[in-house]
Structure formats: C-alpha cells, structure tokens
Amino acid sequence: MAGVGADGIGANPGQVAIAWVSAKGVLPILGPRTRAQLDENLVAATLKLDNDHIRRLDEVSAVPLGYPHELFAAADQRATMTGNRWGQFEFPERTVAANPDGRTGPAVPEQWTIARDNGPSRGLLPYAGVK
C-alpha cells in the first residue's frame, strides 16, 4: 500500500488502506489511541482513490485461494461437475437474507434446497437453480 500512497496521493499507507476499504463499500472500524491518530485516520475520509489505484491494491493484496477453489475454477472441472451445464446456472450476486436454519450466507430459495434433514452444516446447497 505504501507504493500506492507514495505516488501522488499524498497519504500514508494507513490512510490509503482506510480509503481503499471504504471505496469497496465497507465501513472500517477505526481504533486510534491518540487524537493525532484519529485526525490521521479521518483524513482518509477525504481521499478519493481512482479505479487504477483500487485495481493495483486489489492485485497486490490478492491471496491465492488454493485447493479446492483452483480446481473448481478450471473450465474442464466445472464441465465435469455440472455435466457441461455450468453456463446454465444462475448464481446469486449478494446475500439478501439469513438461511432458514439461521446461518448467514447466500439466501437460497426453497426450490434450490435439498436434504434439509442432514443438519445445518449440510442442509443447503451453495448453488443456484438451473435455467
């Protein structure tokens, strides 16, 4: 983050981090111990990161997901898992409600659930329905 803050934004890494998290729609929780730290953190509210800065921060902070995510990202594996129907799935874009068993996560309509009697850890499919 220091590289992004040093190239013309005029902010320190902490301010860039706060502005970056805020630009993603997340309200950061600040924990200053002194008035100077609070003032420094509040400067981040005035920072405006452009799309290039956000893209660069996303790239340098990306964490490889590893197995099984990389396996499922492979097109041939998705085709095998879904019987060549991957393109027919509709995936929810965001969480809209708690699941019926009280867990938070993607809200899954009733027609997409199976095996509810298997317990809360296996009761709902994480996938949407087929078109």
C-alpha positions as CSV (number, residue, x, y, z in Angstrom):
1,M,0.0,0.0,0.0
2,A,3.0,2.3,0.5
3,G,3.6,2.3,-3.2
4,V,0.1,3.5,-4.0
5,G,0.2,6.1,-1.2
6,A,3.6,7.4,-2.3
7,D,2.8,8.1,-6.0
8,G,0.8,11.3,-5.9
9,I,-2.0,10.7,-3.4
10,G,-0.1,12.3,-0.6
11,A,-1.3,9.9,2.1
12,N,0.4,7.4,4.3
13,P,-0.3,3.6,4.0
14,G,-2.9,3.6,6.8
15,Q,-4.9,6.3,5.2
16,V,-4.7,4.5,1.8
17,A,-5.9,1.3,3.5
18,I,-8.9,3.0,5.1
19,A,-9.8,4.8,1.8
20,W,-9.5,1.5,-0.1
21,V,-11.7,-0.4,2.3
22,S,-14.2,2.4,2.2
23,A,-14.2,2.5,-1.6
24,K,-15.3,-1.1,-1.5
25,G,-18.4,-0.3,0.5
26,V,-17.1,-1.4,3.8
27,L,-17.2,0.8,6.9
28,P,-13.8,0.3,8.5
29,I,-13.6,0.1,12.3
30,L,-11.0,2.7,13.5
31,G,-9.2,2.2,16.7
32,P,-7.0,5.2,17.4
33,R,-5.3,5.6,20.8
34,T,-4.5,9.3,20.4
35,R,-6.1,12.4,19.0
36,A,-3.3,12.6,16.4
37,Q,-4.1,9.0,15.2
38,L,-7.8,9.9,15.0
39,D,-7.0,13.0,12.9
40,E,-4.8,11.0,10.6
41,N,-7.5,8.3,10.2
42,L,-10.2,10.9,9.4
43,V,-8.1,12.3,6.5
44,A,-8.8,9.0,4.8
45,A,-12.4,10.0,4.5
46,T,-11.4,12.8,2.1
47,L,-9.2,10.6,0.0
48,K,-10.6,9.5,-3.4
49,L,-8.9,6.6,-5.0
50,D,-9.3,6.2,-8.7
51,N,-10.1,2.9,-10.4
52,D,-6.4,2.3,-11.2
53,H,-5.4,2.6,-7.6
54,I,-8.1,0.3,-6.4
55,R,-7.2,-2.2,-9.1
56,R,-3.5,-2.1,-8.1
57,L,-4.4,-2.5,-4.4
58,D,-6.6,-5.5,-5.3
59,E,-3.8,-7.1,-7.3
60,V,-1.1,-6.7,-4.6
61,S,-3.4,-7.9,-1.8
62,A,-4.9,-10.9,-3.6
63,V,-4.5,-14.2,-1.8
64,P,-4.4,-17.4,-3.8
65,L,-7.3,-19.5,-2.7
66,G,-5.7,-22.8,-3.3
67,Y,-7.5,-26.2,-3.3
68,P,-10.4,-26.7,-3.9
69,H,-11.1,-23.3,-5.3
70,E,-8.4,-23.5,-8.0
71,L,-9.6,-27.0,-9.0
72,F,-13.2,-25.7,-9.4
73,A,-12.0,-22.7,-11.4
74,A,-10.8,-24.9,-14.2
75,A,-13.3,-25.0,-17.0
76,D,-12.9,-28.7,-17.6
77,Q,-13.5,-29.5,-14.0
78,R,-16.7,-27.3,-13.9
79,A,-17.9,-29.1,-17.1
80,T,-17.3,-32.4,-15.4
81,M,-19.1,-31.4,-12.1
82,T,-22.1,-29.9,-13.9
83,G,-22.5,-32.2,-16.9
84,N,-21.5,-29.4,-19.2
85,R,-24.2,-27.1,-17.8
86,W,-22.1,-24.6,-15.9
87,G,-23.3,-21.7,-18.2
88,Q,-26.9,-22.5,-17.3
89,F,-26.6,-21.8,-13.5
90,E,-27.8,-18.6,-12.1
91,F,-25.7,-17.5,-9.1
92,P,-26.9,-15.0,-6.5
93,E,-25.0,-11.8,-6.7
94,R,-25.3,-11.0,-3.0
95,T,-26.7,-12.2,0.3
96,V,-30.2,-10.9,0.9
97,A,-31.3,-12.8,4.0
98,A,-30.4,-15.5,6.5
99,N,-31.0,-19.1,5.5
100,P,-33.9,-20.9,7.0
101,D,-31.7,-22.7,9.5
102,G,-30.3,-19.4,10.8
103,R,-26.9,-19.4,9.1
104,T,-25.9,-16.3,7.2
105,G,-24.7,-16.7,3.7
106,P,-26.3,-16.7,0.3
107,A,-30.1,-16.8,0.6
108,V,-31.3,-19.9,-1.2
109,P,-34.9,-20.1,-2.4
110,E,-36.9,-23.1,-1.3
111,Q,-36.8,-24.9,-4.6
112,W,-33.0,-24.9,-4.5
113,T,-32.6,-26.7,-1.2
114,I,-32.1,-30.3,-0.6
115,A,-31.5,-32.7,2.3
116,R,-32.6,-30.3,5.0
117,D,-32.7,-33.1,7.5
118,N,-29.0,-33.6,7.2
119,G,-28.3,-30.8,9.6
120,P,-27.2,-27.2,9.5
121,S,-23.8,-27.9,8.1
122,R,-25.0,-29.8,5.0
123,G,-28.6,-28.7,4.7
124,L,-28.5,-26.2,1.9
125,L,-26.7,-26.3,-1.5
126,P,-24.4,-23.3,-2.2
127,Y,-25.5,-23.3,-5.8
128,A,-28.5,-21.7,-7.5
129,G,-31.0,-23.4,-9.8
130,V,-30.6,-24.4,-13.4
131,K,-32.3,-22.3,-16.1
